[in-house]
């Protein structure tokens, strides 16, 4: 395709080899889309893009310099919207015949998307997963920085897997919706797991957060299905945002109801009831909150019309999800790694683990820098109320001083059973050193995410495994 096929009035015609919005990815005959951002402005990298071979530049802001020869400058009102339009034109029928599933919500997105991905794969249905724990397709794996990557990355991943692809699962964050990272993608199923406080650094109000999540429902194809948690306080709002059919789930209300028969660290026994029929499932995923995730997974499966004849054998074996309630046994201590990074998630995990030990629960926790400051004291509050001791530590502070984050977390706390240890690996090791056999140590907030300490790239699992190698694993 040539540029004049899209922009007939372009001065210089050229083949379009790719469309990019990061100057580092530019090569000969690219179209470079300059997108203004909160941290970086693509307009500042136009000269670099041209030097690397970009032949057409899409921009929002006035260009105050002379235009180089044989370079097209196209001014638009919204560069993100134009990027989505260009990708649809260049990639043509990329999404044709694909079944696309979008999953949003405050908590549970990764567990639910992993359940769907692994069940479809278990049924030999070729599926691409794009989400918090990376992108996966069969034996292929691509690490990702964000829960929902930029639109160019999404298109490239789908194209890479396209010849054998049937299903695409996207974890969709509220920021991604607001930043048009899914613009132009139509969904067959859109699910909202639950809603609670998060991202108030980004969203100016609670209503803005709710409507940002709800916008996913407006991206449904004709005939697509919305899957909603019936017991969300905001269920009526979300239901009103779509004209499509809705399948709801909940513990006491919904088209699909779930009942937790038993719950322990070993997992769940669950009864799911739909249209008068009840099925019994066992799962190694621990905590009653995973009953909600399993019900959401089942509802999405019904919306897709998948064959659930093998669901019992699947759920009996599936788990854990990486960085979500992962268990390690070191010298008769149970160490649990979980991504809990919202007040509600911390409450659920801490309350569950507190009931699972007759001895002490220790919690290692931090809060991300340059993110929602309002949730910081709430997260620590739930940790303090449910544990013997809490270690407040680093959790991707970005460019914000850790001292400010710790001050926000500890401000006006009525309980003082905590110690501040900035270095995360040291906080984990201190919790272990102060524990005894039979205690539980919960390491919350980062899940499977990497962090850097003294030149080393670490994960919480790396630190725990090193402790296990030194002190001895129990199994």
C-alpha positions as CSV (number, residue, x, y, z in Angstrom):
1,X,0.0,0.0,0.0
2,X,1.2,3.5,-0.8
3,X,0.7,6.6,1.2
4,X,-1.4,8.3,-1.5
5,X,-3.9,5.5,-1.1
6,X,-4.7,7.0,2.3
7,X,-3.7,10.6,1.9
8,X,-4.3,11.5,-1.8
9,X,-2.9,15.0,-1.3
10,X,0.5,13.8,0.1
11,X,3.4,15.5,-1.6
12,X,5.7,12.5,-1.7
13,X,4.3,9.0,-2.5
14,X,6.0,6.0,-0.9
15,X,5.3,2.4,0.1
16,X,4.1,2.0,3.7
17,X,6.3,-0.5,5.4
18,X,4.9,0.1,8.9
19,X,3.1,2.5,11.2
20,X,4.9,3.3,14.4
21,X,4.6,5.8,17.3
22,X,7.9,5.2,19.0
23,X,10.8,6.8,17.2
24,X,13.2,4.0,18.2
25,X,11.1,1.6,16.1
26,X,11.3,3.7,12.9
27,X,12.9,2.3,9.8
28,X,12.8,3.2,6.1
29,X,9.4,4.2,4.7
30,X,7.6,4.1,8.0
31,X,4.7,6.4,8.9
32,X,5.5,8.0,12.2
33,X,2.5,9.1,14.4
34,X,3.5,11.8,16.9
35,X,1.4,11.2,20.0
36,X,1.4,13.7,22.9
37,X,1.7,11.9,26.3
38,X,1.8,12.7,30.0
39,X,5.5,11.9,30.2
40,X,6.8,12.1,26.6
41,X,5.6,14.0,23.6
42,X,6.0,12.3,20.2
43,X,6.4,15.7,18.6
44,X,9.8,16.0,20.3
45,X,11.0,13.0,18.3
46,X,10.0,13.9,14.8
47,X,13.5,14.8,13.7
48,X,14.8,11.5,15.0
49,X,12.0,9.6,13.2
50,X,12.8,11.4,9.9
51,X,16.6,10.7,10.4
52,X,15.7,6.9,10.7
53,X,13.7,6.8,7.5
54,X,10.1,8.0,8.3
55,X,8.6,9.4,5.1
56,X,5.3,10.5,6.5
57,X,4.7,12.2,9.9
58,X,1.2,12.5,11.5
59,X,1.1,15.2,14.1
60,X,-1.4,17.2,16.2
61,X,0.6,20.3,17.0
62,X,1.7,23.0,14.6
63,X,5.0,22.3,13.0
64,X,7.2,25.5,13.3
65,X,10.2,24.3,11.4
66,X,10.8,23.9,7.7
67,X,9.6,20.7,6.2
68,X,12.4,18.5,4.8
69,X,12.2,17.5,1.1
70,X,10.3,14.3,0.3
71,X,8.7,14.1,3.7
72,X,4.9,14.3,4.2
73,X,3.5,16.2,7.2
74,X,-0.2,15.4,7.9
75,X,-1.9,17.4,10.7
76,X,-4.8,15.8,12.5
77,X,-7.0,16.7,15.5
78,X,-6.4,13.4,17.4
79,X,-3.2,11.4,16.6
80,X,-4.3,8.4,18.7
81,X,-7.6,8.2,16.7
82,X,-5.7,8.6,13.5
83,X,-3.3,5.8,14.6
84,X,-6.2,3.4,15.1
85,X,-7.6,4.4,11.7
86,X,-4.3,3.8,9.9
87,X,-3.8,0.4,11.6
88,X,-7.2,-0.8,10.5
89,X,-6.4,0.3,6.9
90,X,-2.9,-1.2,6.8
91,X,-3.8,-4.5,8.5
92,X,-7.0,-5.0,6.6
93,X,-8.9,-8.1,7.6
94,X,-6.6,-8.9,10.5
95,X,-9.5,-9.3,12.9
96,X,-11.8,-11.1,10.5
97,X,-13.3,-14.3,12.0
98,X,-11.4,-13.9,15.2
99,X,-13.3,-14.2,18.5
100,X,-12.1,-11.4,20.8
101,X,-12.6,-11.4,24.6
102,X,-12.0,-8.3,26.7
103,X,-11.7,-8.6,30.5
104,X,-11.6,-5.6,32.8
105,X,-12.2,-4.9,36.5
106,X,-10.3,-3.8,39.5
107,X,-9.2,-7.3,40.7
108,X,-9.2,-10.8,39.2
109,X,-8.5,-9.9,35.5
110,X,-5.3,-11.9,35.3
111,X,-6.8,-15.0,37.0
112,X,-9.9,-15.0,34.9
113,X,-8.0,-14.4,31.6
114,X,-5.6,-17.1,32.5
115,X,-8.4,-19.5,33.2
116,X,-10.1,-18.8,29.9
117,X,-6.7,-19.0,28.0
118,X,-5.7,-22.3,29.5
119,X,-9.2,-23.8,29.1
120,X,-9.4,-22.9,25.4
121,X,-5.8,-24.2,24.9
122,X,-6.8,-27.3,26.9
123,X,-9.6,-27.8,24.3
124,X,-7.1,-27.4,21.5
125,X,-8.5,-24.0,20.4
126,X,-5.7,-21.7,19.3
127,X,-5.7,-18.7,21.6
128,X,-3.6,-15.6,22.1
129,X,-3.5,-14.0,25.6
130,X,-2.4,-10.4,26.0
131,X,-2.2,-9.3,29.7
132,X,-0.4,-8.6,32.9
133,X,1.6,-11.8,32.9
134,X,2.8,-11.3,29.4
135,X,1.5,-12.4,26.0
136,X,1.2,-16.1,25.2
137,X,0.3,-18.2,22.2
138,X,1.1,-21.9,22.5
139,X,4.8,-22.2,23.2
140,X,5.4,-18.6,22.3
141,X,5.9,-15.9,25.0
142,X,6.4,-12.1,24.8
143,X,7.0,-10.0,28.0
144,X,4.9,-6.9,28.3
145,X,5.3,-3.7,30.3
146,X,1.6,-2.8,30.7
147,X,-1.5,-4.8,31.4
148,X,-2.8,-3.6,28.0
149,X,0.0,-2.7,25.6
150,X,-0.2,0.0,23.0
151,X,-2.4,-0.5,19.9
152,X,0.5,-1.1,17.6
153,X,1.8,-3.9,19.8
154,X,-1.6,-5.5,19.9
155,X,-1.9,-5.5,16.1
156,X,1.6,-6.9,15.7
157,X,1.0,-9.7,18.2
158,X,-2.3,-10.7,16.5
159,X,-0.6,-10.6,13.0
160,X,2.2,-12.8,14.3
161,X,-0.2,-15.5,15.5
162,X,-2.8,-14.9,12.8
163,X,-2.4,-17.9,10.5
164,X,-3.5,-20.4,13.2
165,X,-5.5,-18.1,15.5
166,X,-9.1,-18.4,16.7
167,X,-9.4,-16.6,20.0
168,X,-7.8,-13.4,21.3
169,X,-8.0,-12.5,25.0
170,X,-7.2,-9.0,26.1
171,X,-6.9,-7.8,29.7
172,X,-8.1,-4.3,29.5
173,X,-7.2,-1.6,32.0
174,X,-9.2,1.6,32.6
175,X,-6.1,3.6,31.5
176,X,-6.0,1.6,28.2
177,X,-9.6,2.4,27.5
178,X,-9.1,6.1,28.2
179,X,-5.9,6.3,26.2
180,X,-7.6,4.7,23.1
181,X,-5.3,1.6,23.2
182,X,-8.2,-0.6,22.2
183,X,-9.8,1.9,19.7
184,X,-11.1,0.1,16.7
185,X,-11.1,-3.4,18.3
186,X,-14.5,-5.0,18.4
187,X,-15.2,-7.6,21.1
188,X,-17.4,-10.7,21.0
189,X,-17.4,-10.9,24.9
190,X,-16.7,-8.0,27.3
191,X,-16.4,-9.0,31.0
192,X,-16.2,-6.9,34.2
193,X,-15.0,-8.9,37.1
194,X,-15.6,-6.4,39.9
195,X,-15.1,-2.8,40.8
196,X,-13.4,-1.2,43.9
197,X,-11.0,1.7,44.5
198,X,-7.9,2.0,42.3
199,X,-6.1,4.4,39.9
200,X,-7.3,7.6,41.5
201,X,-4.0,9.1,40.5
202,X,-5.2,8.8,36.9
203,X,-8.9,9.2,37.1
204,X,-10.1,12.5,38.5
205,X,-13.2,11.0,40.1
206,X,-15.0,7.8,41.0
207,X,-17.5,8.4,38.2
208,X,-14.7,8.8,35.6
209,X,-13.2,5.4,36.7
210,X,-16.6,3.7,36.5
211,X,-17.4,5.1,33.1
212,X,-13.9,4.3,31.8
213,X,-14.4,0.7,32.7
214,X,-17.9,0.7,31.3
215,X,-16.8,2.0,27.9
216,X,-15.5,-1.5,27.2
217,X,-19.1,-2.6,26.9
218,X,-19.7,-0.1,24.1
219,X,-17.0,-1.9,22.0
220,X,-19.1,-5.1,21.7
221,X,-20.0,-6.4,18.3
222,X,-23.6,-6.7,17.3
223,X,-24.6,-10.1,18.9
224,X,-21.7,-9.8,21.4
225,X,-22.3,-10.6,25.0
226,X,-21.5,-8.7,28.2
227,X,-20.5,-10.7,31.3
228,X,-21.1,-8.7,34.5
229,X,-20.7,-9.3,38.2
230,X,-24.3,-9.1,39.4
231,X,-23.2,-8.2,42.9
232,X,-21.3,-5.1,42.0
233,X,-23.0,-2.0,43.5
234,X,-22.7,-0.4,40.1
235,X,-24.2,-3.3,38.1
236,X,-27.2,-1.2,37.0
237,X,-24.9,1.4,35.5
238,X,-22.9,-1.1,33.6
239,X,-26.0,-3.0,32.4
240,X,-27.4,0.3,31.1
241,X,-24.2,1.0,29.0
242,X,-24.9,-1.9,26.6
243,X,-27.8,-2.9,24.3
244,X,-26.2,-6.4,24.0
245,X,-27.3,-9.4,25.9
246,X,-25.9,-9.8,29.5
247,X,-24.8,-12.9,31.4
248,X,-24.4,-12.1,35.1
249,X,-22.7,-14.0,37.9
250,X,-22.7,-13.7,41.7
251,X,-22.7,-15.6,44.9
252,X,-26.3,-15.0,45.7
253,X,-27.6,-13.2,42.5
254,X,-27.1,-13.7,38.8
255,X,-27.6,-16.0,35.9
256,X,-24.8,-18.1,37.3
257,X,-24.6,-18.5,41.1
258,X,-21.7,-20.0,42.9
259,X,-21.5,-21.5,46.4
260,X,-18.2,-22.2,48.1
261,X,-18.5,-25.7,49.7
262,X,-15.1,-25.6,51.2
263,X,-12.1,-23.3,51.2
264,X,-8.6,-23.8,52.4
265,X,-5.0,-23.2,51.4
266,X,-5.3,-26.4,49.4
267,X,-8.0,-24.8,47.2
268,X,-11.8,-24.6,46.7
269,X,-14.7,-26.9,46.3
270,X,-17.4,-25.0,44.4
271,X,-21.0,-25.4,43.2
272,X,-22.0,-23.5,40.1
273,X,-25.7,-23.3,39.3
274,X,-27.0,-22.1,35.9
275,X,-30.5,-22.6,34.4
276,X,-31.4,-25.0,37.1
277,X,-28.3,-27.2,36.6
278,X,-25.6,-27.5,39.2
279,X,-22.0,-28.7,38.6
280,X,-19.4,-29.4,41.3
281,X,-15.9,-28.2,40.7
282,X,-12.7,-28.5,42.6
283,X,-9.8,-26.1,42.2
284,X,-6.3,-25.7,43.7
285,X,-6.9,-21.9,43.6
286,X,-7.2,-20.8,47.2
287,X,-9.4,-18.2,48.8
288,X,-13.2,-17.6,48.4
289,X,-12.4,-14.7,46.1
290,X,-11.3,-17.2,43.6
291,X,-14.9,-18.6,43.6
292,X,-15.9,-15.3,42.0
293,X,-13.1,-15.6,39.5
294,X,-14.2,-19.2,38.6
295,X,-17.8,-18.1,38.2
296,X,-16.7,-15.2,35.9
297,X,-14.6,-17.7,33.9
298,X,-17.6,-20.0,33.6
299,X,-19.9,-17.1,32.5
300,X,-17.4,-16.1,29.8
301,X,-17.3,-19.7,28.6
302,X,-21.0,-19.8,28.3
303,X,-21.0,-16.6,26.4
304,X,-18.5,-18.1,24.0
305,X,-20.5,-21.3,23.7
306,X,-17.5,-23.5,24.4
307,X,-17.8,-27.2,25.3
308,X,-17.6,-27.5,29.1
309,X,-17.7,-31.3,29.1
310,X,-14.1,-31.3,30.4
311,X,-14.4,-28.4,32.9
312,X,-14.2,-30.5,36.0
313,X,-10.9,-32.2,35.0
314,X,-9.5,-28.9,33.9
315,X,-10.3,-26.9,37.1
316,X,-9.1,-29.8,39.2
317,X,-5.6,-29.4,37.7
318,X,-5.3,-25.8,36.8
319,X,-3.3,-23.5,39.1
320,X,-1.7,-21.5,40.5
321,X,-1.6,-18.4,38.2
322,X,1.9,-16.9,38.2
323,X,2.2,-14.3,41.0
324,X,-1.3,-14.9,42.2
325,X,-1.6,-16.8,45.6
326,X,1.5,-18.7,44.7
327,X,2.7,-20.9,47.6
328,X,6.2,-21.9,48.7
329,X,7.1,-23.9,51.7
330,X,10.4,-23.0,53.3
331,X,11.5,-24.5,56.6
332,X,7.9,-25.2,57.7
333,X,6.8,-21.7,56.8
334,X,4.2,-21.0,54.1
335,X,5.2,-18.1,51.9
336,X,2.5,-16.7,49.6
337,X,3.2,-14.3,46.7
338,X,0.2,-12.4,45.5
339,X,-0.3,-9.3,43.2
340,X,-2.8,-7.7,45.7
341,X,-2.3,-4.0,45.1
342,X,-5.7,-2.5,45.9
343,X,-7.3,-2.1,49.3
344,X,-10.0,-4.7,48.5
345,X,-7.5,-7.2,47.2
346,X,-5.3,-6.8,50.3
347,X,-8.3,-7.2,52.6
348,X,-9.4,-10.4,50.9
349,X,-6.0,-12.0,50.9
350,X,-5.1,-10.9,54.4
351,X,-8.4,-12.0,55.9
352,X,-8.2,-15.4,54.2
353,X,-4.6,-16.1,55.2
354,X,-5.3,-15.0,58.8
355,X,-7.9,-17.8,59.1
356,X,-5.5,-20.3,57.7
357,X,-2.9,-20.3,60.5
358,X,-3.2,-20.8,64.2
359,X,0.1,-19.0,64.6
360,X,1.4,-15.7,63.1
361,X,0.8,-14.0,59.8
362,X,3.5,-11.6,58.5
363,X,2.9,-9.3,55.6
364,X,5.4,-7.6,53.3
365,X,3.8,-4.8,51.3
366,X,4.5,-1.6,49.5
367,X,2.7,0.8,47.2
368,X,3.6,1.9,43.7
369,X,5.1,5.3,43.2
370,X,3.4,8.0,41.1
371,X,0.1,6.1,41.5
372,X,-3.1,6.5,43.6
373,X,-2.0,8.0,46.9
374,X,-5.5,7.6,48.5
375,X,-5.3,3.9,48.5
376,X,-2.0,3.7,50.3
377,X,-3.2,4.0,54.0
378,X,-6.2,1.7,53.2
379,X,-3.9,-1.0,52.0
380,X,-1.7,-0.8,55.0
381,X,-4.7,-0.6,57.3
382,X,-6.1,-4.0,56.1
383,X,-2.6,-5.5,56.4
384,X,-2.1,-4.3,60.0
385,X,-5.6,-5.4,61.1
386,X,-5.1,-8.9,59.9
387,X,-1.5,-9.7,60.7
388,X,1.0,-10.0,63.6
389,X,3.5,-7.7,61.9
390,X,3.8,-5.8,58.6
391,X,7.0,-4.9,56.8
392,X,6.4,-1.7,54.7
393,X,8.8,-1.8,51.7
394,X,9.6,-0.7,48.2
395,X,7.1,-1.5,45.3
396,X,8.2,0.2,42.1
397,X,8.5,3.7,43.4
398,X,9.3,5.0,39.9
399,X,10.5,8.6,40.4
400,X,8.7,9.2,43.7
401,X,10.8,9.1,46.9
402,X,10.1,5.9,48.9
403,X,10.0,8.1,52.0
404,X,6.9,9.8,50.7
405,X,5.2,6.6,49.8
406,X,5.9,5.1,53.3
407,X,4.7,8.4,54.9
408,X,1.4,8.1,53.0
409,X,0.9,4.5,54.0
410,X,1.6,5.0,57.7
411,X,-0.2,8.3,58.1
412,X,-2.9,8.3,60.8
413,X,-2.8,4.5,61.3
414,X,-4.3,3.4,64.7
415,X,-2.1,0.3,64.8
416,X,1.7,0.4,64.9
417,X,2.6,-3.3,64.3
418,X,4.9,-2.4,61.3
419,X,8.5,-1.8,60.4
420,X,9.6,0.2,57.4
421,X,12.4,-1.5,55.4
422,X,13.0,0.2,52.1
423,X,14.9,-2.7,50.4
424,X,12.3,-5.2,49.3
425,X,14.5,-8.3,49.4
426,X,15.7,-7.4,52.9
427,X,12.1,-6.9,54.1
428,X,11.3,-10.4,52.8
429,X,14.3,-11.9,54.5
430,X,13.5,-10.1,57.8
431,X,10.0,-11.4,57.8
432,X,11.4,-14.9,57.3
433,X,14.0,-14.5,60.0
434,X,11.4,-13.3,62.5
435,X,9.0,-16.1,61.7
436,X,8.8,-19.6,63.2
437,X,7.6,-22.9,61.9
438,X,3.8,-22.8,61.2
439,X,3.7,-19.1,60.4
440,X,2.6,-17.6,57.1
441,X,4.4,-14.9,55.2
442,X,2.5,-13.0,52.6
443,X,4.4,-10.9,50.1
444,X,2.0,-8.6,48.4
445,X,1.8,-6.1,45.6
446,X,4.2,-7.1,42.9
447,X,3.2,-10.7,42.0
448,X,5.4,-11.8,39.1
449,X,6.7,-8.3,38.3
450,X,10.5,-7.6,38.2
451,X,12.4,-5.1,40.2
452,X,16.0,-4.0,40.4
453,X,18.2,-4.0,43.5
454,X,22.0,-3.3,43.4
455,X,22.2,-4.1,39.7
456,X,20.2,-7.3,40.0
457,X,16.9,-8.0,38.3
458,X,14.7,-9.8,40.9
459,X,11.2,-11.0,41.5
460,X,9.7,-12.0,44.8
461,X,9.8,-15.6,43.7
462,X,13.6,-15.2,43.0
463,X,14.1,-14.0,46.6
464,X,12.0,-16.7,48.1
465,X,13.7,-19.4,46.1
466,X,17.1,-18.2,47.2
467,X,15.9,-18.4,50.8
468,X,14.7,-21.9,50.1
469,X,18.0,-23.0,48.6
470,X,19.8,-21.6,51.7
471,X,17.3,-22.8,54.4
472,X,15.7,-25.8,52.7
473,X,12.4,-26.2,50.9
474,X,9.7,-28.4,52.5
475,X,8.4,-29.6,49.1
